[in-house]
Amino acid sequence: MIKEEFAFINRLSDINNNAGVKFLSRAAAPGSHCPLHMALGTIKAIKGVSSLVVGMAECGYYSRFVAASPYGGSGELHYVYELDSSEVVFGCREGLKEALFSMDREGAKVITVIITCVPALIGEDTASLIDELKPLMAAKIVFIDAAHFKRNGYQYGYFGIIEQLIGILNNTETKAESQDGFINPSTASVNLFGAAGGKEFELLKEIILENGYEINEYSGGFSFDDLCRSEKAVLSIIFNRKMLKAGKALENKGVPYVNMADRYSAVDIEEGYKKIRQLLNLMDYSRLRKGKEYLLKFQQEIQKKFEGITYIATYPELDILPVAGYLCSLGMIPELLHVEEFEEDSFLHKENIIAMGHNPYITYITDRSKVIQTFFDPIPELSLGSCTGLKQNSWIPDSSLASLSSLCGFERSRELLSMILKTEGGEAK
């Protein structure tokens, strides 16, 4: 039970949008990057994409910690447009238009305009400006509203950029099909979105390749030309939830997707693999199903030990709602969860957790040293993520949880359970 001074925190059942996720404390230590930081970092990693940060001098200065040079290694431009005192009141449309014309003349091929807090506050209409400039410029332009006051943290800067870039792809080539309507693998490719690894991931790739498909991988270090190939694919497989919007954007262009990022239970994982098999007409995927047998056996061995364990989650990169749903099914009890973004896809996980009789507090943790002060005794037994105030053997370090992102499917779930078991004094067999 939390203390009265923290009663402003909403329970999961009360949250219907991102505004319902309240900060745990007003003072942030050490604080969070804003979406601008992540958006610019994402753009820098994509060859062929330039950026224009629009905002006050403070934002322009801050952006140079990410894009130290205005020139990228493959001809990209990373510029800043700083508003003057008049533009703060009356808007910067004309100046911004000239800046974009200038970047076009200098050879920028794709320009991402990053709007920060002040232009967002004054209602700068960037969308209409881009529509006006489209027929007048050779460069393609997209924009992202990276105003920090509209977001809890920084993650939107990542998945928002990928979504916008996919939106401007306009490949008119059709996907190859055989005469009977089935996919012809020899002329088809599959998109893999999100960094993943491990034996199971490599096995899945091996099976896809054995069936004659090419693979397009999108995690980091790709180019805009690489991204253009994604539109020609016959399927996208999502391994990182931050790439889910990329899958949806491509679905609007006729490329179906299977979301493996949110699947932790053996049943859900197998269902995802079945969809992949059906959509790609894979001849044999039985090797993947062996992971289900190992996971189910492991769950049977440890379920009694997990039943009734209370826990919190503090690690910001963990997609906690699908994880919490899985742990609830094993008898664990969520007390307080850090949620970075509550999006439309969060509702399914919300309903699942509540249906199992749990209604944890949901917050954005701004200072981990304050988390345990939130509770009366007894405090939760376990933390998914580092947590000051709990004994170190009662929390799973951030670095360990980060390693989960390099796994997928049954292997990832088994590794998560192994981490919890070791923290609770057991050992994985």
ChimeraX attribute file (.defattr): number of C-alpha atoms within 10 A of each C-alpha:
attribute: neighborCount
match mode: 1-to-1
recipient: residues
	/A:1	14
	/A:2	17
	/A:3	11
	/A:4	10
	/A:5	8
	/A:6	13
	/A:7	12
	/A:8	11
	/A:9	19
	/A:10	17
	/A:11	19
	/A:12	23
	/A:13	16
	/A:14	13
	/A:15	17
	/A:16	15
	/A:17	13
	/A:18	16
	/A:19	12
	/A:20	16
	/A:21	25
	/A:22	20
	/A:23	18
	/A:24	21
	/A:25	16
	/A:26	10
	/A:27	10
	/A:28	13
	/A:29	13
	/A:30	9
	/A:31	11
	/A:32	13
	/A:33	14
	/A:34	20
	/A:35	28
	/A:36	29
	/A:37	22
	/A:38	22
	/A:39	27
	/A:40	26
	/A:41	17
	/A:42	20
	/A:43	26
	/A:44	21
	/A:45	15
	/A:46	20
	/A:47	19
	/A:48	21
	/A:49	26
	/A:50	28
	/A:51	26
	/A:52	23
	/A:53	24
	/A:54	25
	/A:55	23
	/A:56	19
	/A:57	14
	/A:58	9
	/A:59	19
	/A:60	19
	/A:61	13
	/A:62	13
	/A:63	19
	/A:64	16
	/A:65	11
	/A:66	16
	/A:67	19
	/A:68	12
	/A:69	12
	/A:70	14
	/A:71	13
	/A:72	17
	/A:73	10
	/A:74	12
	/A:75	15
	/A:76	24
	/A:77	26
	/A:78	25
	/A:79	22
	/A:80	22
	/A:81	21
	/A:82	20
	/A:83	20
	/A:84	13
	/A:85	10
	/A:86	9
	/A:87	15
	/A:88	17
	/A:89	12
	/A:90	10
	/A:91	19
	/A:92	22
	/A:93	14
	/A:94	10
	/A:95	14
	/A:96	19
	/A:97	15
	/A:98	11
	/A:99	16
	/A:100	22
	/A:101	17
	/A:102	12
	/A:103	22
	/A:104	20
	/A:105	13
	/A:106	12
	/A:107	14
	/A:108	23
	/A:109	20
	/A:110	23
	/A:111	24
	/A:112	22
	/A:113	25
	/A:114	25
	/A:115	22
	/A:116	23
	/A:117	19
	/A:118	18
	/A:119	22
	/A:120	19
	/A:121	11
	/A:122	14
	/A:123	10
	/A:124	17
	/A:125	13
	/A:126	22
	/A:127	12
	/A:128	9
	/A:129	14
	/A:130	18
	/A:131	12
	/A:132	12
	/A:133	16
	/A:134	12
	/A:135	10
	/A:136	10
	/A:137	16
	/A:138	15
	/A:139	19
	/A:140	19
	/A:141	25
	/A:142	20
	/A:143	20
	/A:144	22
	/A:145	21
	/A:146	28
	/A:147	21
	/A:148	19
	/A:149	13
	/A:150	13
	/A:151	17
	/A:152	25
	/A:153	21
	/A:154	21
	/A:155	21
	/A:156	23
	/A:157	27
	/A:158	20
	/A:159	19
	/A:160	22
	/A:161	25
	/A:162	23
	/A:163	19
	/A:164	18
	/A:165	23
	/A:166	22
	/A:167	15
	/A:168	13
	/A:169	18
	/A:170	10
	/A:171	12
	/A:172	8
	/A:173	8
	/A:174	10
	/A:175	16
	/A:176	18
	/A:177	15
	/A:178	10
	/A:179	8
	/A:180	7
	/A:181	8
	/A:182	12
	/A:183	18
	/A:184	19
	/A:185	22
	/A:186	12
	/A:187	16
	/A:188	19
	/A:189	26
	/A:190	26
	/A:191	24
	/A:192	23
	/A:193	25
	/A:194	21
	/A:195	17
	/A:196	20
	/A:197	17
	/A:198	15
	/A:199	11
	/A:200	19
	/A:201	18
	/A:202	14
	/A:203	15
	/A:204	17
	/A:205	17
	/A:206	11
	/A:207	18
	/A:208	24
	/A:209	15
	/A:210	14
	/A:211	16
	/A:212	15
	/A:213	21
	/A:214	18
	/A:215	17
	/A:216	17
	/A:217	19
	/A:218	18
	/A:219	14
	/A:220	12
	/A:221	12
	/A:222	15
	/A:223	16
	/A:224	17
	/A:225	13
	/A:226	15
	/A:227	19
	/A:228	16
	/A:229	15
	/A:230	27
	/A:231	27
	/A:232	23
	/A:233	24
	/A:234	24
	/A:235	24
	/A:236	28
	/A:237	22
	/A:238	25
	/A:239	27
	/A:240	21
	/A:241	19
	/A:242	20
	/A:243	24
	/A:244	25
	/A:245	18
	/A:246	24
	/A:247	28
	/A:248	19
	/A:249	20
	/A:250	22
	/A:251	15
	/A:252	10
	/A:253	16
	/A:254	16
	/A:255	20
	/A:256	17
	/A:257	24
	/A:258	20
	/A:259	22
	/A:260	22
	/A:261	23
	/A:262	24
	/A:263	23
	/A:264	24
	/A:265	23
	/A:266	22
	/A:267	12
	/A:268	16
	/A:269	22
	/A:270	20
	/A:271	15
	/A:272	18
	/A:273	19
	/A:274	17
	/A:275	14
	/A:276	22
	/A:277	16
	/A:278	10
	/A:279	16
	/A:280	21
	/A:281	16
	/A:282	16
	/A:283	12
	/A:284	12
	/A:285	16
	/A:286	8
	/A:287	11
	/A:288	18
	/A:289	15
	/A:290	11
	/A:291	18
	/A:292	19
	/A:293	13
	/A:294	14
	/A:295	21
	/A:296	15
	/A:297	10
	/A:298	16
	/A:299	17
	/A:300	11
	/A:301	12
	/A:302	17
	/A:303	16
	/A:304	11
	/A:305	16
	/A:306	19
	/A:307	15
	/A:308	15
	/A:309	17
	/A:310	18
	/A:311	22
	/A:312	27
	/A:313	26
	/A:314	27
	/A:315	25
	/A:316	19
	/A:317	16
	/A:318	21
	/A:319	21
	/A:320	21
	/A:321	23
	/A:322	21
	/A:323	18
	/A:324	25
	/A:325	27
	/A:326	22
	/A:327	23
	/A:328	22
	/A:329	15
	/A:330	20
	/A:331	17
	/A:332	20
	/A:333	24
	/A:334	25
	/A:335	21
	/A:336	27
	/A:337	25
	/A:338	27
	/A:339	24
	/A:340	24
	/A:341	20
	/A:342	19
	/A:343	10
	/A:344	10
	/A:345	11
	/A:346	15
	/A:347	17
	/A:348	12
	/A:349	18
	/A:350	21
	/A:351	15
	/A:352	18
	/A:353	24
	/A:354	15
	/A:355	11
	/A:356	12
	/A:357	10
	/A:358	21
	/A:359	20
	/A:360	20
	/A:361	22
	/A:362	29
	/A:363	24
	/A:364	20
	/A:365	28
	/A:366	23
	/A:367	19
	/A:368	20
	/A:369	14
	/A:370	16
	/A:371	19
	/A:372	17
	/A:373	15
	/A:374	17
	/A:375	17
	/A:376	12
	/A:377	11
	/A:378	8
	/A:379	18
	/A:380	20
	/A:381	16
	/A:382	23
	/A:383	28
	/A:384	24
	/A:385	23
	/A:386	21
	/A:387	25
	/A:388	15
	/A:389	14
	/A:390	17
	/A:391	12
	/A:392	14
	/A:393	13
	/A:394	22
	/A:395	24
	/A:396	23
	/A:397	18
	/A:398	17
	/A:399	11
	/A:400	14
	/A:401	19
	/A:402	15
	/A:403	14
	/A:404	18
	/A:405	20
	/A:406	16
	/A:407	21
	/A:408	28
	/A:409	27
	/A:410	26
	/A:411	19
	/A:412	22
	/A:413	21
	/A:414	22
	/A:415	19
	/A:416	19
	/A:417	19
	/A:418	18
	/A:419	19
	/A:420	20
	/A:421	16
	/A:422	14
	/A:423	17
	/A:424	17
	/A:425	10
	/A:426	13
	/A:427	12
	/A:428	14
	/A:429	6
